[in-house]
Every structure is written in structure tokens, then in C-alpha cells.
Amino acid sequence: MRDVLDALLEWWHADVPVGLATVTATWSSAPRRPGAAMVVGPDGQVVGSVSGGCVEGAVYELCREVIDTGTPRTARFGVSDDDAFEVGLTCGGTIELLIERVDRGSFPQLPVLAAAIAESRPVALLTRIPGSRPPAPADHPPPTLNGLADARHLTDNIGGSHTPASTTSDPTDVRPGVTSGGGDSVGAGLGATGGGSDGVGSGASWGGGDGVAGGAGPGTTSGAGDGMGGDARSDITPDGRNGVSGSRHLVITPDGRDGTLGGDRIDDAATDDGRGLLAAGRTGVLHYGPSGERRGEGLSVLVASFAPPARMLVFGATDHAAATARIGSFLGYHVTVCDARPVFATARRFPSADEVVVDWPHRYLTAEVEAGRIDERTVLCVLTHDPKFDVPVLEVALRLPVAYVGAMGSRRTHDDRNKRLQEAGVTDADLNRLASPVGLDLGARTPEETAVSIAAEIVALRWGGTGARLTATEGRIHAD
């Protein structure tokens, strides 16, 4: 929802109802992950996307219908890969959507959510899904569209004379390619590594019990943007409830909540479980009994987590560091460049970085760990290429439960550095976590090409990619 939030909040403050479609579940090679959203404004303007262009025409009509009726609904769209290719679509796969009207009355907590996101505070939006039912069994995947006619049907121009297939709020009404009902539990946030066996931890807190498992706050925070505050915002109270009667939304933080899903029991259960997903930076669907029983069926809740961006710490104020900072920012990381030399570590040299810090790398990293600002999503790139900087910071980094530690240098430099680290007491197990020489073998020569190589390695490790050319592989392209 991040990419539609500004427009959504602007219309909310203007007291104008809009239609919001949110991806709740995906199967196969659907291009957008759970939590992706699309908004249709009162003037027909569209912001965001739920499928990269595959079904937006049909979703547009559903959003307009929901604006008029005020009745939320769910919808499922499926397109086979072969049919998608034949009609020129960018994807196949299946997605389930929650479509709802958003205005001041239906979503009074929106400014609270927007302010938390703007201030980089961990927050999650819990939404009760209408017409809930248990998830589809793994051996019975959702149906795809019935042939090319239905696939073409979904590519009609937005606002055209053709009427898309529609759904009703009755969960028993099933039509070709579009069904009503809930979805399966899915999805990881940017850089998230997951949680327990089902990704839902009861009573989990931000930061985790041992300071390792959970996420952490960002290195810096920014003030709320224009329109975030004002009379419309109500602060989240510690496990209090400021929502209005009939609200379907619950905004939760590690220590507070605002709104209600309909009752104390479901609010308490969903708050505990939602905090587990929030701590892992994950988005997914939780399933409960009609009264909020954890082992029941019939009531589903979408949890959209908005954890602060994962951090990338780049050590060394070099040309390679500048290129890596640019691509890290492009990938959505909160980028910090750190170097002990003030003449090189300047904001002017690193305009893409969110922070430029003058400090010894090992001292800065230790301070960030002690402040709780390093978590399992953090990536560390040591590009100083100087043992007096490299060895002390790597001695700290390799003992941390972070997502990635990479160090630049030739193979001779790598061997010498490993020897120094072993002499400093770093174990072989910890050394095996070091990506050195850093990056994938792309034949990179320039700092920019090297940065692409480093980013490719980070992405491959995050999603389990091989780094091989896709032309030399078979099977599915998109990772689960």
C-alpha cells in the first residue's frame, strides 16, 4: 500500500470515497505480492497496480462498484501462463483481492497508519476479509480463467464500454475466473526472512526476545509528511481501542493498537499474531473461528506489515561505495555510508545515501547493534579494501545474524584477510558466511558494474536464486 498511500490520504482528508483493491494471496507466477494495492479515485483516476496490467480493467470496475455500494468484497482472478502469453499479458498465475470502499467513516484509522509509516515506525494494518472461508487445500489450487476469451476479457481498456466479470458479496457465488472468498497465507516483505513454521508468532514483539529474531527500528527517522497530522489523527494508545463501531480495520504497533475487527476476542488474538508477522516484516492472512478462536475457521484477517526499510550499511567512502549506495537505494534499502576519513565521507560525494557517517566502521557498527538498529534483514558491504578498516568491522559483522556480509578484494586480499580474522578469533563457521570476493561473476569492470554484481548476489541470496542465466534453466522463473 505504500505506493498508493499519499493519494489515498489526500482523498481521505477531502472526505471523498475511493475504491481500494489489495492483493491478499497469490499462486504461481503472479507478478505482485500480497499487500500490493490499487486505488480508484472519484474522478476515475487509478493509482497503483495489483497485477502489473493483467486484470486492472476488471478490478477498476469492481472498485467503482464498491464506491457506489459501500459493500466490501473479495475476488479471485486466474490466468494460465500459456493463455497470458498468447494475449500479450505480462504474467500468468492467480491472485485474490480484497476490494473495499475507503472514506472517513469506513477507515478512521488511516491517518494513524500513514503517520507511523511516514515516521518509519513499525506498524501493521489488519483488515477483516468479508465472506471468509478456509484457504484452498494445497493439492487443489484455485482455478484459472476458462480459456482465451476470459483472458482477453480482463485486458479491456479501463472505462471502456465492456463490463468486466463481477462478483457478489455472497461467498457461494462462483463465476469463471472470479470467485468470492478468502485466501491462503502468503508473502514476505522486503528483505524479510520469515518467522516460525507458519510465520505467525503469538505475542511476538518488535526486536524479538533475544534481539535477533525480530526486526529493529531504522537508523534515523523522518517527520510526518504534510497532511499526516491535524484533527483527523488519533494517537495509538497502549492496547486501547479508539475505533468506531462497525470498523473493519485494526492498526497495530509493537505496543499499541487503534480500531477493532469486531470484538475483543478477535482483536486480542489478531493483535498478538499480527505482531508476530510485523516483527518478521511479513504480510499474510490469518484464519480464525467465528469468534476469534485460533484453531477455528470462517474468519480471515489480512495483515499488511509496514516495517521500516531494511538497512544497507556500506563501509568505505570509495567510488564503488557510491555506486553500491545508488543501487541499494534503488532496491529500497535505507543506505548508510560510513568511513573514518572526513575528507572523503561527505554527503556531496554520496547523494544517494540516506546517511553519511564519519566514524571508524567497527565502532559505528557496534553502536548500531547496541542501539537495536541492526536486524536479520540488514546487509553489510565492506568496500574499504584496507585491512586496518576491514578486519575490525568484519570481526563484528560476522558474528551478527544479518542477511548478508560482503567484502571487496582480490583473492590474495581475501586469503590475507581471512588469516587475520582467524587470528582475531573468528570461527570457520562465521567465515563461511562472508561473501568474498564480493558479488556474482558478471565480468564487472567499472564501479557501477561491480555494484550490479553485489546487488545481484544480495537478491539471489534473499530469494534462493542460483545466479545462472535463465536461458540455461528450466521450470518456474519467479521464486515462491
N, C-alpha and C positions, 0 to 999 in steps of 0.2 A: 504493500500500500504506500510505501514511501514516495514513489514517483507520482502519485495522484493526490498526495495529502494537501499540498498547497492549494490546488484548485478546489478540493473538497471542502477545505476550511473556509475559503473565500465565499463559496456558495452558502455554507452553514451560517456564517456571520450575516449574510444578506437575507437570511431566512427564506431561502429558495430551495425546494425539494429537488433532489437529484437521485439517479439510479446508480447503485454501486454493485458491481459483479466481482466476486472474489473466488479465485481457484481454491477449492478445498481438498481435492485429490487428483492424482494423475496416474495413468498407466501407460506402459510402452514408451514411445518417443515423443510424448507431448512436450512442446518447447518451453513452456513457462511452468515454474514450480509453484507449489501451494503457497498462497499468500499474494500472488500476483493479482493485480486489480485493474479494473476499467470503470471509469465514471462517465455517465451520460448526463450532461447539464440540461438546464431548462430550455436552452436555445438549440439543443441538438448537438452541441459541441462534445467531442469524445476526447477523453484524456486517459492514457494508459492502454494496456493490452492484456488479454487473458490467454491468447494462443498464438501470438505473432502473426495474426491475419487470417487464421483458418476459419474461425467461427464468429468473428466480431460482428458480422452483419446480423446474424440471428440473435446474438447477445444484446446488440443495440436495441432491437425491437422488444426484447424481454425487459430491459431496463426502462424503456419508455412506458411499458405496460405497468410495471411496478410503481413508477412515479404516479400514475393515474389511480391505481387501486390501493396503494399503500400496503399490499399484502406480500410479504417476503415469500420466496420460493427457491427451490433448487432445480438444477437442470444438469443433464449429462449429455455430452457430445462425444461421438466417436468417429474417427476417420481412419481407414486402413492405410498403411504406408503406400501400398500399390495404387489405391484409388487417389490418395493425396497427390502422388507424383503425376498421375495421368491428367489431373485437372489443374496442375500447376501450383498446388499448395506447398507450403514450406515444411509441412510436418504431417505425421500420422499420429496415432495414439488416441487416448481417451482422457477427457477432463470432466470433473464435476465442479459445479459452480453454485455458490450462494448468491442470490440476487435480492437486493433489498433497497427500500427507499431510505434515504438519509436526509434528515432535517433536524431542526432543534428539538422537536418533540420526540422523535424516534431514537435520537442518538445524542443526548445531552452531554455525554462524557467526551465527545470528540475534542474539544479544546484541551482537556486534561491530557489526552493521549498525544495530541500534537505538541504540547509544551514539553512533555517528557522526551519525545523524540528529538525536538529541536535542541534540548539541553543535554543530549547524549546520555540520558538516564535510562537504565534498562526498564522496559515496560512491555506488557503484552495485552492484546485485545482479545477477549473471549466473547464469542457470539454464539447464541443458541441457534442451531440449524433447524428450520421448520421441516415437518414431515420426516423426522429422523427415523432411521431403521438401522439394523446391524450392518456392518460392512460386508461387501460381497466376498464369498469364500475365495481363497487364492486359486483354487482349481476351476473356478467359474468366473473368468474376467468379464467386465462389462461388455455389452455388445457394441459392435462398430456400426457405422451407418450402412444402410441397405443399398449398397451399390453406388454407382457414379451419379445417379440422379440426385440422391440425397447429398452427396459431396458437393456437387455443383450448387445445390440449393443453399448451402452455407456460404457460398462465395458471392452472393448477390451484393450489389452495392448498398452501402448504408443509406437508409432513407429512400430506397427505390420503391417501386410500386408493388414488388413481390413481397408477400407476407411470409416471414420465416416460420418454421415449425415452432409451436409453442408448447408450454407445459401448463399444468394447473397446480394449485397448492395441495391437491389430493395426492398422497404418496402412492396410491394404487393406480393412477393414470399413467400408463406407459405407452410411448409412441416411438416410431422408428427414429433411432439416433438420439432421442432426447427422453430421459426418464426423470421422474421425481425421486428424491430420496437422499440419504446421507452418503458419506464416502468413507474410504479406508484411511488409516493413519499413515501419514507420509511426511517426507520433506526435511531437509536440513537447511539452516540459514547459512549465510556466507561464512565459510571457514569453520563451520561447526563440525564437531567430530562425533556427535551423538551422545547418548546417555546410557541408561540401562537397557535391558532386553527389549523393552517396549518403548523406550525413550521417555517414559513418564515416571518421575520420581516424587513420591508423596512427601511433602514437607521439605523439599529441596530449597536451599537458599542461594541467593546470588553470591558466588565466590566459593561455594562448596564447603563442606565441613572441614576439609583439610587444606583449603586454599588452593587446591589443584583442580578438582573436578569441575567446578563451576566457572562461570565467566567472571570478568572483572571490569571495572569501570575504565574509561578511556584515560589517556594521558592528560588531556585537557578537556574542558567543557566550553561550550559557547552559549551565549544568551539566547533566549527565545526570540524568534523572529517576529516581525510585525503581525499584529492580529492574533498572536497566541494567547495574550492575557485578556485583561478587561473584565467586565462584569460577567461574561459568559463562562469564565473558568472557575471551577470549584476544585480546591486542593484535595488530593487523595488523603484520607485520614487513615491511621493505622487500623486496617481491617474493619473500617467503618463502611457505611453504605449511604451515599448521597444521591443515588439514582431515583428516578421517578417510577411510580407504579406502572407495571407493564413493560418495563425496559427489557431488552433482549441482550444488552451488552454489559460486560464487566471489564473494567480496566484494572489491571493488577501490576504492582511493583514488588520488589523483594519484601517490602514491609507495609504495604497498604493496598487498598482497593477502593473502587468507586463504581457504583451501579449494581445491578442484580440480574441474574439469569432467570429469576422467577421464584426463588425460595432459599431459605437459609441452608438447607442440606446440600442442594446442588451448588450453591455459591461457595460453601466451605470446601467441598470435595474438589470442585474445579479450580479454586484458588490454590489449594495445595498442589494438585497435579500440574496446573499451568505454570507454577513457579519452577517445577522440575524442567519443563520444556524451555522456559525462559533462561534458566541457568545454563542450559546446553545450547542456547541460541537457536532452538528448533521451532518449526511451525508444523502443526499437525491437528488431527481430530481426535478428541476424547469421547468415549462412549460410556453412558451411564444408564441405570434404570430410570423409570418414570419419575421417581422422587429423588434421584441423585445417588442411587446405590452404585458403588463402584463395580460390582460384578453383574449389574443388570444390563438390560438392553432397551432401546426405544428412545433414548435421548442423546443427541450428539452435540458436541460443542467444538467449534473451530477455535484454535489457539494460534494467533498470529503474533510471533515474538519479534520485538524490535530491540535486539541487543545492540549496544554501541558497536561501531565498526571494528572489525578485527584490526590489530595493530601490526605494522611492519616497522621494525627498527633497523635502520641502515647505519652501520658503523664505518666511518671513513668519509672525509669530505673530498671525494675524488670525482672525476668525470664519470666513471662507472656508477658511482653512488647517485649522481644527479640523474642519470638515465634510469636507474633502478627505482628511484623515488618517483619519477614520472609514471612509469608503468605500474608501480604499486598503487599510486593514486587512481589510475585508470581502472584497476581491478577492484577498487572500493575500499582499500585499506586506509587507516589513519596512519600517515607516514611520519616518522621521526628520524631525522638525520643527526648523528652525534659524532663529534670529533673534539679532541683536546686542543686543537690549534685554532685560536680565534680568528686568525687572518684568513683561514680557509672556510670555516664553518659560519657562513653568513646567509641570511635569508635571500639576498640578491642572487647568490650562486645556486640556491635551491628553491626556486619559486613554487615548485610542485609539492614541497613538503609542508605538512601541517605544522611541524615544529622543527626548529634547528637549535640544537643544544650544544653548548661548549662545555665539555667535561670529559674526563677520562672514561672511555666506553665501559670498562668493568665497574667503575664506581657508579655511573649512571644506571646501568642495568640492575645492579644490586639495589639501588634506591627504589627503582620502579617495582622490583619484586616485593620489597618490604612494604611499599605503599599499596600493594594489591592490584597493580595495573598491568600485570602480565598474566595471561591465561593460556589455555590449551589451543587457542586459535592464533596466537601470536607467531609471526615469522621473524627470524633474526638473520640479517645478511651482513657478514663481516667482510668488508671490502677494503680494509686499511692496507693489507699486503705488507704489514710491518710487524714482526714478532713482538715488539715491545707493547703494541696495542692488541694484536690478535690473541696471543696466548692468555693474558689475564681475562679478557672478556669471554673467550671460549671456555675457559675453566669454569666460569659461572654459567654460561649459556647451556652447556651440555648436560648440566645437572637439573635443568628445568624441564617440566612437562609441556613444552611448547610444540607447535605444529611443524616447525622447520628451523634448522640451523644450517646455514651455508657459509662457506669461507672461500674467498678467491685466492688463487695462487697456482703456480706451476706444480707439476708432480714432485719436483725436487723440493719446492717450498712446502708442499703438503707433507712429505715424508719428514722434513725437518720439524715442522710444526707439531706433527703427531708425537715425535720423540720428546719434544719439550713438554707437551701436555701430559704424556705418560710420566715424565719425571716430576710433574706437578701433582700427580696422584689421580689423574683422570683414568677411569677404568676402560677396558677394551669395549665393554658393552656401551658405555657412553660415547666412546669414539666412533662406534659403528653408526651412531645417529647423525654424524657430521656429513653433510653433503659437500665434499671437497675432492677434487676441484669442483667448484660450484657450477650448477646448470646442466642442461642437456647438450649433447653433441650436435650442434647445429652448424658447426663450422664458423661460428661467430668471430668477427674481427673487430668491429667498432664497439664503443661503449653501449650504443643503442641495441646492437645485435646481441651483445652479451646480456643486456637487461632482459631481452626477449627470452633468451636461453634460461635465465634464472626464473623468470615468471612461469615459463612452460614447466619447469621442474616442480615449482610450488603447486601449480594447478594439477599436474599429473599425480603428485603425492596426495593431494587433498581428495581426489576422486578415484584414485586407483588406476589411473591411466598408465599405459606402457611407454609412451613417448614414441611409439613406432608410427610410420606413415599409415594412414587409414587405407590407402590403396593396397597395402600389403597385409591387411587384416580382414577378418570376416565377422559376421554377426552384428549385434546392435552397436550403434555409434555412441548413443547417449548412455552415460552411466546411470545406474539406479540411484 
